Amino acid sequence: MSGFAATRAHEGVWEGVYTHINAQAEIEDRHLARVICEFPAHGETVYRQHIRFTWDDGRVRSDVFEGIERDGALWYDTATFHGRSWETEDGLILLNLQRKDDPGAHFFEIIAMGETGEHRARTWHWFKDGKLFRRTLCDEVRISRNVQAVV
């Protein structure tokens, strides 16, 4: 994988809270997340993310998605979305993802990491048929840089 210094800086295990709010800023959902970001050394996949969401009522959802490098971006194609991510000169990671599980819906994501590299914030801006309908706020803390110990 050439480049992608900002993306590579996120390697490790992150834990945090995801809060979904509607267009009126009312909380729709809140749950815990554990995210593992890794960069396989071999094969077409250059980025892999394991994610586990846990709700207070005991529900758990786990997913894995992979990115391949093409045209200066990372491209994703999963059961629920497809799209790409890229980096800004300032180290922000931007994503534009089309939802497969909700026709007409897509979201833009911005990922920003604090100067110490131990805290990050992610914001998702959800649109459907051209209209904003949700935002997601993700506040995460890196709990390990050692992916191999937890994967």
C-alpha positions as a printed NumPy array, in Angstrom:
array([[  0.   ,   0.   ,   0.   ],
       [  1.624,   3.208,  -1.114],
       [  1.001,   6.328,   0.905],
       [ -2.056,   6.568,   3.142],
       [ -0.014,   7.754,   6.133],
       [ -3.083,   9.15 ,   7.926],
       [ -5.008,   5.905,   7.454],
       [ -2.065,   3.81 ,   8.647],
       [ -1.838,   5.951,  11.797],
       [ -5.19 ,   4.439,  12.865],
       [ -3.841,   0.885,  13.052],
       [ -4.84 ,  -0.727,  16.319],
       [ -7.831,  -1.369,  18.52 ],
       [-10.334,   1.393,  19.283],
       [-13.265,   1.444,  21.683],
       [-15.939,   4.058,  22.001],
       [-19.525,   5.18 ,  21.761],
       [-21.543,   5.725,  18.585],
       [-24.519,   8.067,  18.855],
       [-27.036,   8.422,  16.024],
       [-29.081,  11.633,  16.037],
       [-31.865,  12.62 ,  13.676],
       [-32.097,  15.888,  11.721],
       [-33.702,  17.532,  14.782],
       [-30.679,  16.543,  16.944],
       [-32.687,  13.957,  18.927],
       [-30.872,  10.763,  19.909],
       [-32.122,   7.78 ,  17.895],
       [-29.609,   5.194,  19.062],
       [-26.464,   4.861,  21.154],
       [-24.205,   1.822,  21.406],
       [-20.665,   0.76 ,  22.208],
       [-18.174,  -0.117,  19.496],
       [-14.895,  -1.966,  19.287],
       [-13.007,  -1.352,  16.04 ],
       [ -9.848,  -3.12 ,  14.919],
       [ -7.981,  -1.501,  12.017],
       [ -5.314,  -3.624,  10.347],
       [ -3.188,  -3.618,   7.196],
       [ -2.563,  -7.103,   5.767],
       [  0.962,  -7.559,   4.425],
       [ -0.064,  -9.746,   1.473],
       [ -2.864,  -9.954,  -1.049],
       [ -5.17 ,  -7.464,  -2.741],
       [ -6.74 ,  -6.308,   0.54 ],
       [ -4.657,  -3.458,   1.958],
       [ -7.027,  -2.434,   4.78 ],
       [ -9.278,  -4.581,   6.963],
       [-11.637,  -3.398,   9.683],
       [-13.304,  -5.612,  12.267],
       [-16.158,  -3.929,  14.097],
       [-18.399,  -5.075,  16.931],
       [-21.362,  -3.039,  18.138],
       [-22.933,  -3.781,  21.541],
       [-26.222,  -2.361,  22.822],
       [-27.43 ,  -2.092,  26.426],
       [-30.216,  -4.597,  25.687],
       [-27.646,  -7.303,  24.867],
       [-27.758,  -7.11 ,  21.059],
       [-24.408,  -7.548,  19.318],
       [-23.513,  -7.057,  15.671],
       [-20.132,  -7.864,  14.168],
       [-18.827,  -7.055,  10.699],
       [-15.579,  -7.206,   8.783],
       [-14.916,  -5.136,   5.709],
       [-11.915,  -4.771,   3.477],
       [-10.484,  -2.064,   1.257],
       [ -8.421,  -2.29 ,  -1.888],
       [ -6.203,   0.456,  -3.279],
       [ -7.232,   2.005,  -6.601],
       [ -6.702,   5.448,  -8.134],
       [ -5.28 ,   7.001,  -4.955],
       [ -8.165,   5.871,  -2.741],
       [ -9.266,   2.862,  -0.736],
       [-12.379,   1.228,  -2.219],
       [-14.907,  -0.851,  -0.294],
       [-17.682,  -3.173,  -1.426],
       [-19.579,  -4.968,   1.358],
       [-23.059,  -6.415,   1.815],
       [-24.307,  -3.096,   3.248],
       [-22.323,  -0.368,   1.432],
       [-19.841,   0.475,  -1.287],
       [-17.648,   3.518,  -1.814],
       [-14.227,   4.939,  -1.102],
       [-11.999,   6.741,   1.372],
       [ -9.163,   9.187,   0.818],
       [ -6.965,  11.514,   2.873],
       [ -6.545,  15.27 ,   3.026],
       [ -3.176,  17.017,   3.281],
       [ -4.036,  17.756,   6.934],
       [ -4.414,  14.072,   7.853],
       [ -8.211,  13.83 ,   7.828],
       [ -9.78 ,  10.711,   6.374],
       [-12.889,  11.241,   4.26 ],
       [-15.349,   8.579,   3.104],
       [-18.247,   8.618,   0.663],
       [-20.325,   5.449,   1.088],
       [-23.506,   4.4  ,  -0.701],
       [-25.835,   2.179,   1.343],
       [-26.924,  -1.082,  -0.292],
       [-29.258,  -1.973,   2.572],
       [-31.168,   1.335,   2.38 ],
       [-31.756,   2.338,  -1.273],
       [-31.295,   6.059,  -1.888],
       [-29.235,   6.521,   1.308],
       [-25.555,   7.394,   1.549],
       [-23.245,   9.031,   4.056],
       [-20.096,  11.092,   4.18 ],
       [-17.712,  10.36 ,   7.032],
       [-14.905,  12.478,   8.454],
       [-12.3  ,  10.863,  10.735],
       [-10.024,  13.12 ,  12.779],
       [ -7.366,  11.993,  15.259],
       [ -6.055,  14.041,  18.17 ],
       [ -2.4  ,  15.035,  18.325],
       [ -1.437,  12.188,  20.688],
       [ -2.852,   9.523,  18.359],
       [ -4.869,   7.991,  21.188],
       [ -8.262,   9.665,  20.604],
       [-10.286,  10.071,  17.457],
       [-13.631,  11.487,  16.421],
       [-15.733,  10.316,  13.509],
       [-18.791,  12.087,  12.168],
       [-21.16 ,  10.647,   9.592],
       [-23.609,  12.813,   7.67 ],
       [-26.475,  10.683,   6.31 ],
       [-28.537,  11.731,   3.282],
       [-31.465,  10.03 ,   1.615],
       [-32.833,  11.246,  -1.685],
       [-30.779,  14.431,  -1.253],
       [-32.004,  15.3  ,   2.257],
       [-30.06 ,  15.078,   5.544],
       [-31.805,  12.634,   7.888],
       [-29.191,  11.551,  10.454],
       [-25.772,  12.255,  11.897],
       [-23.578,   9.76 ,  13.697],
       [-21.042,  10.875,  16.286],
       [-18.264,   8.43 ,  17.172],
       [-15.924,   9.12 ,  20.074],
       [-13.147,   6.538,  20.331],
       [-10.018,   5.814,  22.356],
       [ -7.183,   3.589,  21.161],
       [ -6.77 ,   0.74 ,  23.635],
       [ -3.949,  -1.042,  21.787],
       [ -1.614,  -0.54 ,  18.861],
       [ -0.967,  -4.295,  18.723],
       [ -3.567,  -5.718,  16.33 ],
       [ -2.042,  -9.21 ,  16.318],
       [ -2.727,  -9.633,  20.015],
       [ -6.491,  -9.255,  19.545],
       [ -7.392, -10.42 ,  16.007]])
